[in-house]
Amino acid sequence: MKSADDTAVAILGWLAGEPELLSRFLALTGTDPASLRKAIGEPGFMGGLVAFLMDHEPTLIAFCTATETAPEEVVRAHQAFSGPANFEDI
């Protein structure tokens, strides 16, 4: 089982090979390519990487297929960064 950080780094590595998705991620987060190295390791950025996949199932499936990562690993990482969902607040 990968750690949440390992999963987030794997997502970033995969996105690096997917220019259109990487551009979309950068645009959505307001991050520029030059600041990526500084952002790695920051919980908010790492959580944002995982949330990016969680918010779009086709992208999640593409990542999981390409990296042979179980979707459950991404879900665990998402929970680690964002905490458990509290549906009572909805």
Backbone hydrogen bonds in HBPLUS format (Angstrom, degrees):
<---DONOR---> <-ACCEPTOR-->    atom                        ^
c    i                          cat <-CA-CA->   ^        H-A-AA   ^      H-
h    n   atom  resd res      DA  || num        DHA   H-A  angle D-A-AA Bond
n    s   type  num  typ     dist DA aas  dist angle  dist       angle   num
A0007-THR N   A0003-SER O   2.98 MM   4  6.29 157.7  2.03 152.6 158.5     1
A0008-ALA N   A0004-ALA O   2.97 MM   4  6.23 160.6  2.01 149.6 154.7     2
A0009-VAL N   A0005-ASP O   2.91 MM   4  6.15 161.3  1.94 154.0 158.9     3
A0010-ALA N   A0006-ASP O   2.92 MM   4  6.11 152.3  2.00 143.8 151.8     4
A0011-ILE N   A0007-THR O   2.92 MM   4  6.22 148.7  2.02 146.8 155.6     5
A0012-LEU N   A0008-ALA O   2.99 MM   4  6.33 160.0  2.03 149.9 154.6     6
A0013-GLY N   A0009-VAL O   2.90 MM   4  6.15 159.3  1.94 149.0 154.9     7
A0014-TRP N   A0010-ALA O   2.93 MM   4  6.13 155.3  1.99 145.2 151.8     8
A0015-LEU N   A0011-ILE O   2.79 MM   4  6.05 161.6  1.82 154.3 160.0     9
A0016-ALA N   A0012-LEU O   2.94 MM   4  6.16 143.5  2.08 145.3 154.7    10
A0017-GLY N   A0014-TRP O   3.00 MM   3  5.46 144.2  2.13 109.6 119.5    11
A0018-GLU N   A0015-LEU O   2.87 MM   3  4.85 161.3  1.91 108.2 113.7    12
A0022-LEU N   A0018-GLU O   2.85 MM   4  6.01 164.5  1.88 163.0 167.7    13
A0023-SER N   A0019-PRO O   2.90 MM   4  6.00 159.9  1.94 145.5 150.8    14
A0024-ARG N   A0020-GLU O   3.04 MM   4  6.26 153.2  2.11 141.5 149.0    15
A0025-PHE N   A0021-LEU O   2.84 MM   4  6.10 162.1  1.87 153.6 158.1    16
A0026-LEU N   A0022-LEU O   2.89 MM   4  6.10 168.9  1.90 155.5 158.3    17
A0027-ALA N   A0023-SER O   2.93 MM   4  6.08 157.4  1.99 145.3 151.8    18
A0028-LEU N   A0024-ARG O   2.89 MM   4  6.09 160.2  1.93 152.5 157.8    19
A0029-THR N   A0025-PHE O   2.95 MM   4  6.13 150.2  2.04 151.2 159.2    20
A0030-GLY N   A0026-LEU O   2.81 MM   4  5.67 127.0  2.10 141.1 153.7    21
A0031-THR N   A0026-LEU O   3.16 MM   5  4.95 130.8  2.41 135.8 142.2    22
A0035-SER N   A0032-ASP O   2.97 MM   3  5.61 141.9  2.12 118.5 128.4    23
A0036-LEU N   A0033-PRO O   3.28 MM   3  5.37 162.3  2.31 105.2 110.6    24
A0039-ALA N   A0035-SER O   3.03 MM   4  6.23 147.1  2.14 148.9 158.7    25
A0039-ALA N   A0036-LEU O   3.06 MM   3  5.06 119.6  2.44  94.7 110.3    26
A0040-ILE N   A0036-LEU O   3.10 MM   4  6.33 140.2  2.26 154.0 162.6    27
A0042-GLU N   A0039-ALA O   2.94 MM   3  5.53 163.6  1.97 136.7 141.2    28
A0045-PHE N   A0042-GLU O   3.05 MM   3  5.41 117.8  2.45 109.3 124.0    29
A0046-MET N   A0042-GLU O   2.90 MM   4  6.10 170.9  1.91 166.2 169.3    30
A0047-GLY N   A0043-PRO O   2.82 MM   4  5.85 160.4  1.86 147.1 153.1    31
A0048-GLY N   A0044-GLY O   2.95 MM   4  6.04 141.4  2.10 133.0 143.7    32
A0049-LEU N   A0045-PHE O   3.01 MM   4  6.39 145.2  2.13 148.5 156.9    33
A0050-VAL N   A0046-MET O   3.28 MM   4  6.66 160.9  2.32 148.4 152.1    34
A0051-ALA N   A0047-GLY O   2.83 MM   4  6.03 162.8  1.86 151.0 156.7    35
A0052-PHE N   A0048-GLY O   2.90 MM   4  5.96 146.1  2.01 141.0 149.3    36
A0053-LEU N   A0050-VAL O   3.10 MM   3  5.45 124.1  2.43 103.4 115.9    37
A0054-MET N   A0050-VAL O   3.01 MM   4  6.32 162.7  2.04 151.1 156.6    38
A0055-ASP N   A0051-ALA O   2.87 MM   4  5.93 139.0  2.04 149.4 157.6    39
A0056-HIS N   A0053-LEU O   3.11 MM   3  5.51 164.3  2.13 113.3 118.3    40
A0059-THR N   A0056-HIS O   3.00 MM   3  5.53 125.0  2.31 114.7 128.1    41
A0060-LEU N   A0056-HIS O   3.04 MM   4  6.33 156.6  2.09 150.9 158.3    42
A0061-ILE N   A0057-GLU O   2.85 MM   4  6.08 166.0  1.87 162.5 164.7    43
A0062-ALA N   A0058-PRO O   2.96 MM   4  6.09 154.1  2.03 139.2 146.7    44
A0063-PHE N   A0059-THR O   2.94 MM   4  6.16 161.7  1.98 150.7 154.9    45
A0064-CYS N   A0060-LEU O   2.94 MM   4  6.17 170.1  1.95 154.7 157.5    46
A0065-THR N   A0061-ILE O   2.89 MM   4  5.98 159.4  1.93 149.6 155.1    47
A0066-ALA N   A0062-ALA O   2.95 MM   4  6.03 167.0  1.97 148.9 152.9    48
A0067-THR N   A0063-PHE O   2.93 MM   4  5.98 153.6  2.00 154.9 161.4    49
A0068-GLU N   A0064-CYS O   2.86 MM   4  5.34 112.9  2.32 133.8 145.5    50
A0069-THR N   A0064-CYS O   3.05 MM   5  4.56 140.5  2.22 123.5 132.8    51
A0073-GLU N   A0070-ALA O   2.85 MM   3  5.44 143.5  1.98 117.4 127.1    52
A0074-VAL N   A0071-PRO O   3.04 MM   3  5.25 120.1  2.42 100.6 114.8    53
A0075-VAL N   A0071-PRO O   3.00 MM   4  6.38 157.9  2.05 151.6 158.4    54
A0076-ARG N   A0072-GLU O   2.85 MM   4  6.06 159.0  1.89 146.7 152.0    55
A0077-ALA N   A0073-GLU O   2.98 MM   4  6.21 156.4  2.03 143.1 149.7    56
A0078-HIS N   A0074-VAL O   2.85 MM   4  6.07 156.5  1.90 149.0 155.9    57
A0079-GLN N   A0075-VAL O   2.93 MM   4  6.21 158.6  1.98 151.3 156.6    58
A0080-ALA N   A0076-ARG O   2.90 MM   4  6.14 151.7  1.98 145.5 153.8    59
A0081-PHE N   A0077-ALA O   3.01 MM   4  6.28 153.7  2.08 151.4 157.1    60
A0082-SER N   A0078-HIS O   2.86 MM   4  5.94 157.2  1.91 151.7 158.8    61
A0083-GLY N   A0079-GLN O   2.67 MM   4  4.81 136.7  1.85 133.5 140.0    62
A0089-ASP N   A0086-ASN O   3.22 MM   3  5.97 160.5  2.26 117.6 122.2    63
A0090-ILE N   A0087-PHE O   3.28 MM   3  5.34 158.7  2.33 100.7 107.0    64
